[in-house]
């Protein structure tokens, strides 16, 4: 199970402060053996390619996982970003291909494409981009994109072809991920909800994202969790509004799960931060062993990649990595995992 982390959203920072924050976070994670960092995109956030370059400037091996929204740039522009960064840094990166987003974001961009059709469009976009990155002269006539005798410069060395991810939980997303041979990312349900379905239908290569709060004892972990994520009525209202402003299958499913669970909790699986609009993923809370057991169950279900939520501190990152490493997540090296 590959292990990555998440960049903090730029909207939480004052101008001039984000560069140091995201660079420091990347350095913490690289030193701890984490492979890379998911960098989001939407209409309210900084350009993810700019963030990716800042991260590459401040690390040696760390891999940016850049969210790519077709509405923001052409396939050639995306391919050129990848090849240019490879040319400058000699580094491999990863791409998270995004079909949709918040409805208001799509409306602002004049896009009324239906949910499933957006994945058809994403497949065409990605196929053109990948062909360009492979060095092909591309002629393509599809439903959404048409190009003729298109080539990429600078060329991308074959060994630096980016890893490919897709985000979503719908059948349309699963079909697109299978076509593109991409790892499909989603925000998962508790393992006990999924285990009766094993092997998961249409799983292919699948990844998940959650936060971790782990300590020596479950009581310590839950005290920290409730201190960090207290109840927030305004946040709960904001979450309900956001839920009504998206057609994302995973967002609807996990939001409903948060409402159904008592205290938004099922064992170590906790959705209270999401219900209070403090994050967009579940949390696993408990002792190192309890969290590791959950990670191991997801691994047994076939999940091949894990993206951790933004850690609140370097010490918190060490606590999280201790638990997920016990559960089978792949830490590239563990020289810095010395905190008890």
N, C-alpha and C positions, 0 to 999 in steps of 0.2 A: 504494500500500500504506500504509494508516494505521498509525501507530506509537503504541503505548501501553507502559506499564511495569507492574510488579507491586508491590503493597504487601507489606512484610515480614510474616510471620506473628507475631501478638501473643504467641504462646507462647514466643518467643525473648527476650522482654524482661521485666524486673522491673516490678512495679507502679509507675506514675508516670513511667516513662521512654519509653513507647511514643509518647505524643502528640508529643513533640519529634522523635522519630526519623521518624515517618511524615510529619509536617508538613515537615520539612527535605527529605526525599526528594522529596516532591511539588514543593517549590519548585525544587529542582535540575532536575527534569524539565521543569517549566513554562518555566523560564528557557532551557532548551536546545531548546524547541520540540516536546516530546513532548505528544501530545494529551490523554492521560488515564492512569488507573491502575486495574488490576484489583484488586478487594478480595474476597478469598475468604470463604467461610463454611463452617463445620462445627461439630460439637458442642464442639470444644475452643477455638474462636477467639472473639475479641471480636465483638460485634454489628457487621456491616459497615456498617449505616446510620449508626451512631455514628462510625465511622472516616470514612465519606464526608463527614459534616458537618464533622469536624475538618479534613479536606483542603480543603473548600470555604472554610472560615474563613481558611485560610492561603494561598490562591491567588486569582487573579483570573479565569482562563479554564479552568483545569484541570478535566477531566471525570472524575468517579468512575465506574468500571464496577463496579457492585455485584452480587455474586452473590446470587440470589434462590432460596431453597429453599421450595417450597410447604408443606412440613411445618411451617415456622416461623411462618407468618402467612397470613391469608386474602388473597384477591385484592384486596379492598377495603383492607386494611391496607397492602399493598405500593403500591397506587395512591396512597393518602393520603401515604405517605412521599415518593413522587416529587413529588406536587403541593405538599406542604408545603415541601420543599427548594427547589422552583422559586419558590414564593411568597416565601420568605425571601431567596433569593440571586439570583433572576432568571437562573438558570443551567440549562443542559441537562445531563443526565447520561445514562448508559448502564446497561443491565441485562444481566447474564449469567444466563440462566435455567438452573437446575440441576435435573436430574431425579432424581439419586441421591446417591451418596456412599459413605463407608465402611459396610460391612455392619453393623458394631457400632453406628454412629450410627443407622442405620435401625431396628435392633432396639430400641435404647434408646427410640426414639420410637414403638414398637409398629407399625411399618410393614412389612408382608410383601408388598407389591405387587411383582409380577414386573417384570423389567428393562424390557421393551418397553411394558408397561402404564403404567409411570411416565412415559414420554414422552407417551402418550395423555392422562394426567392433566395433565401440564405444558401441553399445548396448550389444554385447557379453561381452566386457571388463567390462562394468558397472554391468551387471547381475552377473558375477563371483565375482566381488569386493563386491557387496551388499550381496550376499549369504554368503561370508566369514565373513562380518561384523555382519550378523545375527547369527553367531555361527554355521552355517551348515558345514557338511563335504561335499565338493563340488566335484562332478564328472561331467565334461562338455565336450562335443565334438561338436564343432561348425566349421564354415568355417575358422575362424581366430585363435581360441584358443581351446586348449585341456588341461584339467587337470584331475587328478585322485586322489580321496580320500584326497583332499587338505583341511587343516584346518588352522585357524588363531590363533596366540598367540602373545601378550596377547589378550584375548577376549574383545569385546566392549560392555559395558552396553547398553541395548536396548534404554534407554532414551537419549543416546548420538549418535544415528544414525544420520549421517550428512544430512543436507538439500541438495537437488540435483538440479543443474541448467545445462542447455545445451545452447551453444551459436550458433546462426545461424538464417537465415531467409528463408531457402529453404524448399521445401516440405519434403525433406529427413530429415531435422532437426526436423520439426514439427512432423513427424511420429515417430522419435526416442524419442522425448520428451514425446509423448503420451504413447509409450510403457513403458518408464521408470517412468512415472508419475512425470516428472521433470518440473521445471519452465524454459521456453524457453526465453533466453535473446537475444535482438537484438537492433540495433541502429535505432531509429524510424523515420518515415517521419512526417511532420507536421500533427496535429490532423485533420485539414480540408481535408487532402488527405485520411484519414482513415475512417472518420465518415460516408461517403456514403456506406462503406462496412460493417458497423456494423449490427449484431455482426460479429466480425472478423472471417473469415473462419479458422477452425482448430486451434483456439487460445489456448484452454486449459488454463493452468497457464502461463502467459506471463509477462516478465519484460523488462525494457528499461533502457538505460543509456544516460545521457546527463549532461552537465555542466550548471551552473546557475550563472548569474551576475545580481543581483537585488539590487535596491536602492529605496528610497522614491519616486523618480520620474524617468520616463523613460529616460529623458535627462541625468541625473546623471549616470544611468546604462550604457547607450550607450557610454558616454565619457570614463567610466572605461573600457568598452569592447574594444574600439578601441585603447586605450592606452596599454592595456595588449596584444592585438593581432593585431599589425600593419601589413600592407601588407609585404609579404616576397616572392620575386620572386624565390629565390633559394628553399624556402620551397614548393612553388607551383610546381616546377619542380620535387622535391623529391616525392611529393604526386602523380604526374602522373606516375612516375616510380614505386612507390609502388602499385598503382592501376593495373599496367600491370603485377605485380608479384604475384597476388593472384587470386584464383578462387572462393573466397568468394562471395556469392550472396549479402549479406548485404553491403559489402564494395563497390561492383560495383554499387548497387542501390543508396546508399547515396552519393557516389562520383559523379554520374550523376546528382543527385539532386543539389549538390553544384554548378555544372557547369550551370545548367538550371536557377537557381534563380538569379535575379538581385541583385548584392552585396551579393550573397549567403544568402539572407534574405527573410523570409516569415513571416511578423508580428514580433513576439518575437522570432521566430525560426531562428537560425543563424548558417550557416555552414562555415563561413569564417575561423575560426581557423582550421577546418579540411582541407579546401582547401589549407591552408598555411602549412600543415603538422605539426601543433603544438599540435594536439590532434586527437583522432579517434572517436569523437562523436559530435553530435550537441550541441549547447548551446541555452538556453532560456535567453533572455536579455530583461529587462524592469523593471517597477515598481513592488513592491511586489505583488500588486493585479493582474497585467498583467501576471506575471509568475505563480501565484497561479491559475489563470483561465486556463492556459494551462495544468498545472498538473492535475487539476480537470477534464479536458476533456479526458486526457489519462486514468485517473482512471475510468471514466465513460465507456471508451472503453473496460475495463476489465483488464488493467495492474495491476498486484498485487505486483510488486517489482520495485523499482527505485534505480539505482546505480549512484551516483553523480560523476562527474569528480573530479580530484585532486584539492582541494582548494589551492589558492595561499597564504593564511594566515589564522590564527584563526578568525580574524575579517571577512574575506571573507566567511568563513564557516558559521558564524552567520547570515550574510546577506542571504545566500542561504537557510539556514534552516528556516528562518522566512518566506520566500516565499513558500517553498514546504510544510511546515506545514500548512499554510493557504489553500493550495490546497488539503490537505487530506493525505499527507504522514505521516507515523506513526513514530513519535519521541518517544522513549521509556520513556524519562523523559525530562523535559524542564527547569530544574533549572538554566541552564547557558544561556538560550536564553534571555539575558537582554539587548543586544545591540540594539539601535534604529537606 
